Amino acid sequence: MTLGVRLTANLTAGHLLIQLISTATITLFTTIPVVSLLTLLILLLLTILEVAVAIIQAYVFVLLLSLYLQENI
């Protein structure tokens, strides 16, 4: 249960941040294109960070799951 809550919270936070920045990028594109390109760069860097966090989350999930199962056996 705790592993599922932990994964859900981390995924939701990352996706919400990406959604907010992508909406800002689209909105700023018509008014201030230079700032829009800057937010697009931030969005790309955040996507790379999100992939790295996903890899770390998968590792931690498997590690904690193996520890929980080892305690039950």
PyMOL Python script that loads the backbone (N, CA, C, O; Angstrom):
from pymol import cmd

cmd.read_pdbstr("""\
ATOM      1  N   MET A   1       0.832  -1.197   0.000  1.00  0.00           N
ATOM      2  CA  MET A   1       0.000   0.000   0.000  1.00  0.00           C
ATOM      3  C   MET A   1       0.875   1.260   0.000  1.00  0.00           C
ATOM      4  O   MET A   1       0.627   2.192  -0.764  1.00  0.00           O
ATOM      5  N   THR A   2       1.890   1.279   0.854  1.00  0.00           N
ATOM      6  CA  THR A   2       2.738   2.467   0.935  1.00  0.00           C
ATOM      7  C   THR A   2       3.542   2.683  -0.348  1.00  0.00           C
ATOM      8  O   THR A   2       3.801   3.819  -0.745  1.00  0.00           O
ATOM      9  N   LEU A   3       3.928   1.592  -0.984  1.00  0.00           N
ATOM     10  CA  LEU A   3       4.673   1.734  -2.238  1.00  0.00           C
ATOM     11  C   LEU A   3       3.806   2.352  -3.331  1.00  0.00           C
ATOM     12  O   LEU A   3       4.271   3.183  -4.111  1.00  0.00           O
ATOM     13  N   GLY A   4       2.555   1.941  -3.378  1.00  0.00           N
ATOM     14  CA  GLY A   4       1.640   2.491  -4.380  1.00  0.00           C
ATOM     15  C   GLY A   4       1.358   3.962  -4.157  1.00  0.00           C
ATOM     16  O   GLY A   4       1.304   4.738  -5.111  1.00  0.00           O
ATOM     17  N   VAL A   5       1.177   4.350  -2.908  1.00  0.00           N
ATOM     18  CA  VAL A   5       0.927   5.764  -2.592  1.00  0.00           C
ATOM     19  C   VAL A   5       2.156   6.604  -2.939  1.00  0.00           C
ATOM     20  O   VAL A   5       2.034   7.702  -3.481  1.00  0.00           O
ATOM     21  N   ARG A   6       3.311   6.088  -2.629  1.00  0.00           N
ATOM     22  CA  ARG A   6       4.559   6.802  -2.914  1.00  0.00           C
ATOM     23  C   ARG A   6       4.753   7.006  -4.410  1.00  0.00           C
ATOM     24  O   ARG A   6       5.084   8.108  -4.849  1.00  0.00           O
ATOM     25  N   LEU A   7       4.550   5.957  -5.189  1.00  0.00           N
ATOM     26  CA  LEU A   7       4.691   6.068  -6.637  1.00  0.00           C
ATOM     27  C   LEU A   7       3.652   7.008  -7.236  1.00  0.00           C
ATOM     28  O   LEU A   7       3.971   7.820  -8.105  1.00  0.00           O
ATOM     29  N   THR A   8       2.418   6.900  -6.776  1.00  0.00           N
ATOM     30  CA  THR A   8       1.352   7.745  -7.303  1.00  0.00           C
ATOM     31  C   THR A   8       1.620   9.220  -7.014  1.00  0.00           C
ATOM     32  O   THR A   8       1.415  10.065  -7.886  1.00  0.00           O
ATOM     33  N   ALA A   9       2.066   9.533  -5.828  1.00  0.00           N
ATOM     34  CA  ALA A   9       2.338  10.929  -5.471  1.00  0.00           C
ATOM     35  C   ALA A   9       3.465  11.510  -6.317  1.00  0.00           C
ATOM     36  O   ALA A   9       3.365  12.643  -6.788  1.00  0.00           O
ATOM     37  N   ASN A  10       4.524  10.753  -6.510  1.00  0.00           N
ATOM     38  CA  ASN A  10       5.657  11.247  -7.301  1.00  0.00           C
ATOM     39  C   ASN A  10       5.293  11.408  -8.774  1.00  0.00           C
ATOM     40  O   ASN A  10       5.675  12.394  -9.405  1.00  0.00           O
ATOM     41  N   LEU A  11       4.565  10.457  -9.318  1.00  0.00           N
ATOM     42  CA  LEU A  11       4.155  10.566 -10.717  1.00  0.00           C
ATOM     43  C   LEU A  11       3.197  11.725 -10.934  1.00  0.00           C
ATOM     44  O   LEU A  11       3.310  12.452 -11.921  1.00  0.00           O
ATOM     45  N   THR A  12       2.257  11.899 -10.020  1.00  0.00           N
ATOM     46  CA  THR A  12       1.284  12.976 -10.156  1.00  0.00           C
ATOM     47  C   THR A  12       1.966  14.336 -10.077  1.00  0.00           C
ATOM     48  O   THR A  12       1.641  15.230 -10.858  1.00  0.00           O
ATOM     49  N   ALA A  13       2.892  14.508  -9.162  1.00  0.00           N
ATOM     50  CA  ALA A  13       3.591  15.788  -9.028  1.00  0.00           C
ATOM     51  C   ALA A  13       4.383  16.118 -10.290  1.00  0.00           C
ATOM     52  O   ALA A  13       4.356  17.258 -10.754  1.00  0.00           O
ATOM     53  N   GLY A  14       5.077  15.147 -10.843  1.00  0.00           N
ATOM     54  CA  GLY A  14       5.853  15.378 -12.056  1.00  0.00           C
ATOM     55  C   GLY A  14       4.976  15.710 -13.250  1.00  0.00           C
ATOM     56  O   GLY A  14       5.290  16.610 -14.029  1.00  0.00           O
ATOM     57  N   HIS A  15       3.874  14.983 -13.393  1.00  0.00           N
ATOM     58  CA  HIS A  15       2.983  15.228 -14.522  1.00  0.00           C
ATOM     59  C   HIS A  15       2.278  16.574 -14.404  1.00  0.00           C
ATOM     60  O   HIS A  15       2.073  17.251 -15.412  1.00  0.00           O
ATOM     61  N   LEU A  16       1.908  16.966 -13.205  1.00  0.00           N
ATOM     62  CA  LEU A  16       1.278  18.280 -13.021  1.00  0.00           C
ATOM     63  C   LEU A  16       2.242  19.412 -13.368  1.00  0.00           C
ATOM     64  O   LEU A  16       1.847  20.391 -14.000  1.00  0.00           O
ATOM     65  N   LEU A  17       3.491  19.281 -12.962  1.00  0.00           N
ATOM     66  CA  LEU A  17       4.477  20.305 -13.278  1.00  0.00           C
ATOM     67  C   LEU A  17       4.726  20.399 -14.776  1.00  0.00           C
ATOM     68  O   LEU A  17       4.842  21.499 -15.316  1.00  0.00           O
ATOM     69  N   ILE A  18       4.809  19.264 -15.451  1.00  0.00           N
ATOM     70  CA  ILE A  18       4.985  19.259 -16.899  1.00  0.00           C
ATOM     71  C   ILE A  18       3.768  19.876 -17.591  1.00  0.00           C
ATOM     72  O   ILE A  18       3.922  20.630 -18.551  1.00  0.00           O
ATOM     73  N   GLN A  19       2.565  19.565 -17.114  1.00  0.00           N
ATOM     74  CA  GLN A  19       1.349  20.136 -17.686  1.00  0.00           C
ATOM     75  C   GLN A  19       1.314  21.650 -17.523  1.00  0.00           C
ATOM     76  O   GLN A  19       0.953  22.365 -18.459  1.00  0.00           O
ATOM     77  N   LEU A  20       1.683  22.144 -16.353  1.00  0.00           N
ATOM     78  CA  LEU A  20       1.684  23.592 -16.116  1.00  0.00           C
ATOM     79  C   LEU A  20       2.685  24.311 -17.010  1.00  0.00           C
ATOM     80  O   LEU A  20       2.369  25.355 -17.581  1.00  0.00           O
ATOM     81  N   ILE A  21       3.873  23.768 -17.134  1.00  0.00           N
ATOM     82  CA  ILE A  21       4.895  24.427 -17.951  1.00  0.00           C
ATOM     83  C   ILE A  21       4.548  24.343 -19.437  1.00  0.00           C
ATOM     84  O   ILE A  21       4.803  25.290 -20.180  1.00  0.00           O
ATOM     85  N   SER A  22       3.975  23.233 -19.879  1.00  0.00           N
ATOM     86  CA  SER A  22       3.595  23.141 -21.292  1.00  0.00           C
ATOM     87  C   SER A  22       2.446  24.089 -21.622  1.00  0.00           C
ATOM     88  O   SER A  22       2.408  24.650 -22.717  1.00  0.00           O
ATOM     89  N   THR A  23       1.517  24.275 -20.700  1.00  0.00           N
ATOM     90  CA  THR A  23       0.438  25.244 -20.907  1.00  0.00           C
ATOM     91  C   THR A  23       1.002  26.664 -20.965  1.00  0.00           C
ATOM     92  O   THR A  23       0.563  27.471 -21.785  1.00  0.00           O
ATOM     93  N   ALA A  24       1.963  26.970 -20.107  1.00  0.00           N
ATOM     94  CA  ALA A  24       2.604  28.285 -20.140  1.00  0.00           C
ATOM     95  C   ALA A  24       3.355  28.492 -21.449  1.00  0.00           C
ATOM     96  O   ALA A  24       3.352  29.595 -21.997  1.00  0.00           O
ATOM     97  N   THR A  25       3.993  27.451 -21.950  1.00  0.00           N
ATOM     98  CA  THR A  25       4.725  27.556 -23.215  1.00  0.00           C
ATOM     99  C   THR A  25       3.780  27.876 -24.364  1.00  0.00           C
ATOM    100  O   THR A  25       4.066  28.749 -25.183  1.00  0.00           O
ATOM    101  N   ILE A  26       2.659  27.174 -24.425  1.00  0.00           N
ATOM    102  CA  ILE A  26       1.692  27.406 -25.504  1.00  0.00           C
ATOM    103  C   ILE A  26       1.071  28.798 -25.390  1.00  0.00           C
ATOM    104  O   ILE A  26       0.884  29.482 -26.396  1.00  0.00           O
ATOM    105  N   THR A  27       0.753  29.212 -24.173  1.00  0.00           N
ATOM    106  CA  THR A  27       0.131  30.518 -23.968  1.00  0.00           C
ATOM    107  C   THR A  27       1.093  31.657 -24.300  1.00  0.00           C
ATOM    108  O   THR A  27       0.692  32.653 -24.901  1.00  0.00           O
ATOM    109  N   LEU A  28       2.342  31.516 -23.915  1.00  0.00           N
ATOM    110  CA  LEU A  28       3.318  32.573 -24.161  1.00  0.00           C
ATOM    111  C   LEU A  28       3.802  32.626 -25.606  1.00  0.00           C
ATOM    112  O   LEU A  28       4.400  33.621 -26.016  1.00  0.00           O
ATOM    113  N   PHE A  29       3.560  31.596 -26.369  1.00  0.00           N
ATOM    114  CA  PHE A  29       4.073  31.559 -27.736  1.00  0.00           C
ATOM    115  C   PHE A  29       3.490  32.673 -28.590  1.00  0.00           C
ATOM    116  O   PHE A  29       4.188  33.243 -29.429  1.00  0.00           O
ATOM    117  N   THR A  30       2.223  32.986 -28.383  1.00  0.00           N
ATOM    118  CA  THR A  30       1.593  34.035 -29.197  1.00  0.00           C
ATOM    119  C   THR A  30       1.974  35.434 -28.719  1.00  0.00           C
ATOM    120  O   THR A  30       2.009  36.364 -29.524  1.00  0.00           O
ATOM    121  N   THR A  31       2.258  35.603 -27.436  1.00  0.00           N
ATOM    122  CA  THR A  31       2.538  36.943 -26.924  1.00  0.00           C
ATOM    123  C   THR A  31       4.032  37.250 -26.853  1.00  0.00           C
ATOM    124  O   THR A  31       4.472  38.289 -27.345  1.00  0.00           O
ATOM    125  N   ILE A  32       4.815  36.356 -26.247  1.00  0.00           N
ATOM    126  CA  ILE A  32       6.257  36.587 -26.074  1.00  0.00           C
ATOM    127  C   ILE A  32       7.003  35.335 -26.525  1.00  0.00           C
ATOM    128  O   ILE A  32       7.253  34.442 -25.716  1.00  0.00           O
ATOM    129  N   PRO A  33       7.360  35.259 -27.801  1.00  0.00           N
ATOM    130  CA  PRO A  33       8.010  34.036 -28.308  1.00  0.00           C
ATOM    131  C   PRO A  33       9.353  33.717 -27.655  1.00  0.00           C
ATOM    132  O   PRO A  33       9.693  32.543 -27.509  1.00  0.00           O
ATOM    133  N   VAL A  34      10.112  34.714 -27.266  1.00  0.00           N
ATOM    134  CA  VAL A  34      11.429  34.457 -26.662  1.00  0.00           C
ATOM    135  C   VAL A  34      11.268  33.758 -25.312  1.00  0.00           C
ATOM    136  O   VAL A  34      11.984  32.803 -25.013  1.00  0.00           O
ATOM    137  N   VAL A  35      10.339  34.230 -24.512  1.00  0.00           N
ATOM    138  CA  VAL A  35      10.088  33.598 -23.215  1.00  0.00           C
ATOM    139  C   VAL A  35       9.504  32.204 -23.417  1.00  0.00           C
ATOM    140  O   VAL A  35       9.767  31.292 -22.634  1.00  0.00           O
ATOM    141  N   SER A  36       8.711  32.047 -24.470  1.00  0.00           N
ATOM    142  CA  SER A  36       8.141  30.742 -24.779  1.00  0.00           C
ATOM    143  C   SER A  36       9.237  29.728 -25.099  1.00  0.00           C
ATOM    144  O   SER A  36       9.158  28.570 -24.688  1.00  0.00           O
ATOM    145  N   LEU A  37      10.256  30.166 -25.829  1.00  0.00           N
ATOM    146  CA  LEU A  37      11.364  29.264 -26.132  1.00  0.00           C
ATOM    147  C   LEU A  37      12.150  28.909 -24.868  1.00  0.00           C
ATOM    148  O   LEU A  37      12.639  27.787 -24.735  1.00  0.00           O
ATOM    149  N   LEU A  38      12.269  29.852 -23.954  1.00  0.00           N
ATOM    150  CA  LEU A  38      12.939  29.577 -22.688  1.00  0.00           C
ATOM    151  C   LEU A  38      12.147  28.560 -21.865  1.00  0.00           C
ATOM    152  O   LEU A  38      12.730  27.647 -21.280  1.00  0.00           O
ATOM    153  N   THR A  39      10.833  28.714 -21.819  1.00  0.00           N
ATOM    154  CA  THR A  39      10.025  27.743 -21.075  1.00  0.00           C
ATOM    155  C   THR A  39      10.025  26.382 -21.774  1.00  0.00           C
ATOM    156  O   THR A  39       9.903  25.346 -21.120  1.00  0.00           O
ATOM    157  N   LEU A  40      10.160  26.386 -23.094  1.00  0.00           N
ATOM    158  CA  LEU A  40      10.263  25.112 -23.818  1.00  0.00           C
ATOM    159  C   LEU A  40      11.556  24.393 -23.447  1.00  0.00           C
ATOM    160  O   LEU A  40      11.571  23.173 -23.284  1.00  0.00           O
ATOM    161  N   LEU A  41      12.627  25.147 -23.315  1.00  0.00           N
ATOM    162  CA  LEU A  41      13.902  24.554 -22.881  1.00  0.00           C
ATOM    163  C   LEU A  41      13.781  23.988 -21.458  1.00  0.00           C
ATOM    164  O   LEU A  41      14.271  22.896 -21.170  1.00  0.00           O
ATOM    165  N   ILE A  42      13.131  24.737 -20.588  1.00  0.00           N
ATOM    166  CA  ILE A  42      12.908  24.256 -19.224  1.00  0.00           C
ATOM    167  C   ILE A  42      12.061  22.992 -19.246  1.00  0.00           C
ATOM    168  O   ILE A  42      12.300  22.066 -18.471  1.00  0.00           O
ATOM    169  N   LEU A  43      11.078  22.954 -20.129  1.00  0.00           N
ATOM    170  CA  LEU A  43      10.221  21.772 -20.252  1.00  0.00           C
ATOM    171  C   LEU A  43      11.016  20.553 -20.711  1.00  0.00           C
ATOM    172  O   LEU A  43      10.807  19.452 -20.202  1.00  0.00           O
ATOM    173  N   LEU A  44      11.908  20.735 -21.649  1.00  0.00           N
ATOM    174  CA  LEU A  44      12.738  19.616 -22.107  1.00  0.00           C
ATOM    175  C   LEU A  44      13.662  19.116 -20.992  1.00  0.00           C
ATOM    176  O   LEU A  44      13.823  17.909 -20.812  1.00  0.00           O
ATOM    177  N   LEU A  45      14.263  20.039 -20.252  1.00  0.00           N
ATOM    178  CA  LEU A  45      15.120  19.632 -19.138  1.00  0.00           C
ATOM    179  C   LEU A  45      14.311  18.931 -18.043  1.00  0.00           C
ATOM    180  O   LEU A  45      14.782  17.972 -17.433  1.00  0.00           O
ATOM    181  N   LEU A  46      13.109  19.412 -17.804  1.00  0.00           N
ATOM    182  CA  LEU A  46      12.251  18.780 -16.809  1.00  0.00           C
ATOM    183  C   LEU A  46      11.828  17.381 -17.243  1.00  0.00           C
ATOM    184  O   LEU A  46      11.687  16.488 -16.407  1.00  0.00           O
ATOM    185  N   THR A  47      11.629  17.187 -18.530  1.00  0.00           N
ATOM    186  CA  THR A  47      11.289  15.861 -19.040  1.00  0.00           C
ATOM    187  C   THR A  47      12.446  14.882 -18.828  1.00  0.00           C
ATOM    188  O   THR A  47      12.233  13.729 -18.455  1.00  0.00           O
ATOM    189  N   ILE A  48      13.658  15.350 -19.069  1.00  0.00           N
ATOM    190  CA  ILE A  48      14.833  14.505 -18.816  1.00  0.00           C
ATOM    191  C   ILE A  48      14.931  14.169 -17.328  1.00  0.00           C
ATOM    192  O   ILE A  48      15.227  13.033 -16.955  1.00  0.00           O
ATOM    193  N   LEU A  49      14.682  15.164 -16.490  1.00  0.00           N
ATOM    194  CA  LEU A  49      14.692  14.932 -15.049  1.00  0.00           C
ATOM    195  C   LEU A  49      13.604  13.946 -14.638  1.00  0.00           C
ATOM    196  O   LEU A  49      13.818  13.107 -13.763  1.00  0.00           O
ATOM    197  N   GLU A  50      12.450  14.049 -15.263  1.00  0.00           N
ATOM    198  CA  GLU A  50      11.332  13.143 -14.944  1.00  0.00           C
ATOM    199  C   GLU A  50      11.671  11.692 -15.316  1.00  0.00           C
ATOM    200  O   GLU A  50      11.290  10.763 -14.604  1.00  0.00           O
ATOM    201  N   VAL A  51      12.376  11.503 -16.411  1.00  0.00           N
ATOM    202  CA  VAL A  51      12.802  10.149 -16.798  1.00  0.00           C
ATOM    203  C   VAL A  51      13.807   9.605 -15.782  1.00  0.00           C
ATOM    204  O   VAL A  51      13.747   8.434 -15.406  1.00  0.00           O
ATOM    205  N   ALA A  52      14.723  10.456 -15.345  1.00  0.00           N
ATOM    206  CA  ALA A  52      15.694  10.023 -14.333  1.00  0.00           C
ATOM    207  C   ALA A  52      14.992   9.672 -13.025  1.00  0.00           C
ATOM    208  O   ALA A  52      15.341   8.685 -12.377  1.00  0.00           O
ATOM    209  N   VAL A  53      14.012  10.472 -12.637  1.00  0.00           N
ATOM    210  CA  VAL A  53      13.260  10.191 -11.412  1.00  0.00           C
ATOM    211  C   VAL A  53      12.479   8.887 -11.557  1.00  0.00           C
ATOM    212  O   VAL A  53      12.368   8.124 -10.597  1.00  0.00           O
ATOM    213  N   ALA A  54      11.940   8.625 -12.740  1.00  0.00           N
ATOM    214  CA  ALA A  54      11.198   7.376 -12.967  1.00  0.00           C
ATOM    215  C   ALA A  54      12.116   6.166 -12.808  1.00  0.00           C
ATOM    216  O   ALA A  54      11.711   5.147 -12.249  1.00  0.00           O
ATOM    217  N   ILE A  55      13.335   6.275 -13.290  1.00  0.00           N
ATOM    218  CA  ILE A  55      14.288   5.169 -13.149  1.00  0.00           C
ATOM    219  C   ILE A  55      14.634   4.950 -11.674  1.00  0.00           C
ATOM    220  O   ILE A  55      14.693   3.814 -11.201  1.00  0.00           O
ATOM    221  N   ILE A  56      14.858   6.045 -10.961  1.00  0.00           N
ATOM    222  CA  ILE A  56      15.167   5.929  -9.531  1.00  0.00           C
ATOM    223  C   ILE A  56      13.971   5.368  -8.770  1.00  0.00           C
ATOM    224  O   ILE A  56      14.142   4.543  -7.872  1.00  0.00           O
ATOM    225  N   GLN A  57      12.758   5.808  -9.120  1.00  0.00           N
ATOM    226  CA  GLN A  57      11.555   5.308  -8.460  1.00  0.00           C
ATOM    227  C   GLN A  57      11.385   3.803  -8.683  1.00  0.00           C
ATOM    228  O   GLN A  57      11.002   3.072  -7.770  1.00  0.00           O
ATOM    229  N   ALA A  58      11.671   3.354  -9.898  1.00  0.00           N
ATOM    230  CA  ALA A  58      11.562   1.925 -10.183  1.00  0.00           C
ATOM    231  C   ALA A  58      12.567   1.130  -9.351  1.00  0.00           C
ATOM    232  O   ALA A  58      12.247   0.061  -8.830  1.00  0.00           O
ATOM    233  N   TYR A  59      13.778   1.658  -9.231  1.00  0.00           N
ATOM    234  CA  TYR A  59      14.798   0.988  -8.431  1.00  0.00           C
ATOM    235  C   TYR A  59      14.384   0.913  -6.964  1.00  0.00           C
ATOM    236  O   TYR A  59      14.494  -0.140  -6.337  1.00  0.00           O
ATOM    237  N   VAL A  60      13.909   2.030  -6.420  1.00  0.00           N
ATOM    238  CA  VAL A  60      13.496   2.067  -5.017  1.00  0.00           C
ATOM    239  C   VAL A  60      12.292   1.152  -4.794  1.00  0.00           C
ATOM    240  O   VAL A  60      12.208   0.474  -3.770  1.00  0.00           O
ATOM    241  N   PHE A  61      11.363   1.132  -5.746  1.00  0.00           N
ATOM    242  CA  PHE A  61      10.187   0.271  -5.627  1.00  0.00           C
ATOM    243  C   PHE A  61      10.592  -1.194  -5.528  1.00  0.00           C
ATOM    244  O   PHE A  61      10.110  -1.920  -4.659  1.00  0.00           O
ATOM    245  N   VAL A  62      11.470  -1.619  -6.409  1.00  0.00           N
ATOM    246  CA  VAL A  62      11.912  -3.017  -6.408  1.00  0.00           C
ATOM    247  C   VAL A  62      12.705  -3.327  -5.138  1.00  0.00           C
ATOM    248  O   VAL A  62      12.554  -4.400  -4.555  1.00  0.00           O
ATOM    249  N   LEU A  63      13.543  -2.392  -4.716  1.00  0.00           N
ATOM    250  CA  LEU A  63      14.337  -2.602  -3.500  1.00  0.00           C
ATOM    251  C   LEU A  63      13.439  -2.730  -2.273  1.00  0.00           C
ATOM    252  O   LEU A  63      13.607  -3.652  -1.475  1.00  0.00           O
ATOM    253  N   LEU A  64      12.486  -1.811  -2.118  1.00  0.00           N
ATOM    254  CA  LEU A  64      11.596  -1.878  -0.960  1.00  0.00           C
ATOM    255  C   LEU A  64      10.669  -3.094  -1.022  1.00  0.00           C
ATOM    256  O   LEU A  64      10.371  -3.710   0.001  1.00  0.00           O
ATOM    257  N   LEU A  65      10.224  -3.426  -2.214  1.00  0.00           N
ATOM    258  CA  LEU A  65       9.360  -4.598  -2.361  1.00  0.00           C
ATOM    259  C   LEU A  65      10.107  -5.870  -1.953  1.00  0.00           C
ATOM    260  O   LEU A  65       9.549  -6.735  -1.278  1.00  0.00           O
ATOM    261  N   SER A  66      11.368  -5.977  -2.366  1.00  0.00           N
ATOM    262  CA  SER A  66      12.136  -7.169  -1.986  1.00  0.00           C
ATOM    263  C   SER A  66      12.374  -7.198  -0.460  1.00  0.00           C
ATOM    264  O   SER A  66      12.367  -8.267   0.151  1.00  0.00           O
ATOM    265  N   LEU A  67      12.584  -6.026   0.142  1.00  0.00           N
ATOM    266  CA  LEU A  67      12.762  -6.000   1.597  1.00  0.00           C
ATOM    267  C   LEU A  67      11.484  -6.368   2.317  1.00  0.00           C
ATOM    268  O   LEU A  67      11.529  -7.101   3.305  1.00  0.00           O
ATOM    269  N   TYR A  68      10.333  -5.876   1.847  1.00  0.00           N
ATOM    270  CA  TYR A  68       9.052  -6.215   2.467  1.00  0.00           C
ATOM    271  C   TYR A  68       8.754  -7.703   2.342  1.00  0.00           C
ATOM    272  O   TYR A  68       8.284  -8.332   3.290  1.00  0.00           O
ATOM    273  N   LEU A  69       9.029  -8.259   1.172  1.00  0.00           N
ATOM    274  CA  LEU A  69       8.756  -9.687   0.961  1.00  0.00           C
ATOM    275  C   LEU A  69       9.722 -10.541   1.771  1.00  0.00           C
ATOM    276  O   LEU A  69       9.348 -11.610   2.253  1.00  0.00           O
ATOM    277  N   GLN A  70      10.942 -10.089   1.922  1.00  0.00           N
ATOM    278  CA  GLN A  70      11.931 -10.842   2.687  1.00  0.00           C
ATOM    279  C   GLN A  70      11.534 -10.904   4.173  1.00  0.00           C
ATOM    280  O   GLN A  70      11.777 -11.907   4.844  1.00  0.00           O
ATOM    281  N   GLU A  71      10.921  -9.818   4.679  1.00  0.00           N
ATOM    282  CA  GLU A  71      10.489  -9.817   6.078  1.00  0.00           C
ATOM    283  C   GLU A  71       9.329 -10.771   6.301  1.00  0.00           C
ATOM    284  O   GLU A  71       9.190 -11.333   7.387  1.00  0.00           O
ATOM    285  N   ASN A  72       8.490 -10.961   5.280  1.00  0.00           N
ATOM    286  CA  ASN A  72       7.318 -11.826   5.424  1.00  0.00           C
ATOM    287  C   ASN A  72       7.669 -13.305   5.302  1.00  0.00           C
ATOM    288  O   ASN A  72       6.902 -14.157   5.751  1.00  0.00           O
ATOM    289  N   ILE A  73       8.793 -13.619   4.713  1.00  0.00           N
ATOM    290  CA  ILE A  73       9.143 -15.032   4.503  1.00  0.00           C
ATOM    291  C   ILE A  73       9.893 -15.574   5.687  1.00  0.00           C
ATOM    292  O   ILE A  73      10.272 -16.746   5.694  1.00  0.00           O
TER     293      ILE A  73
END
""", "prot")
cmd.dss("prot")
cmd.show_as("cartoon", "prot")
cmd.util.cbc("prot")
cmd.orient("prot")
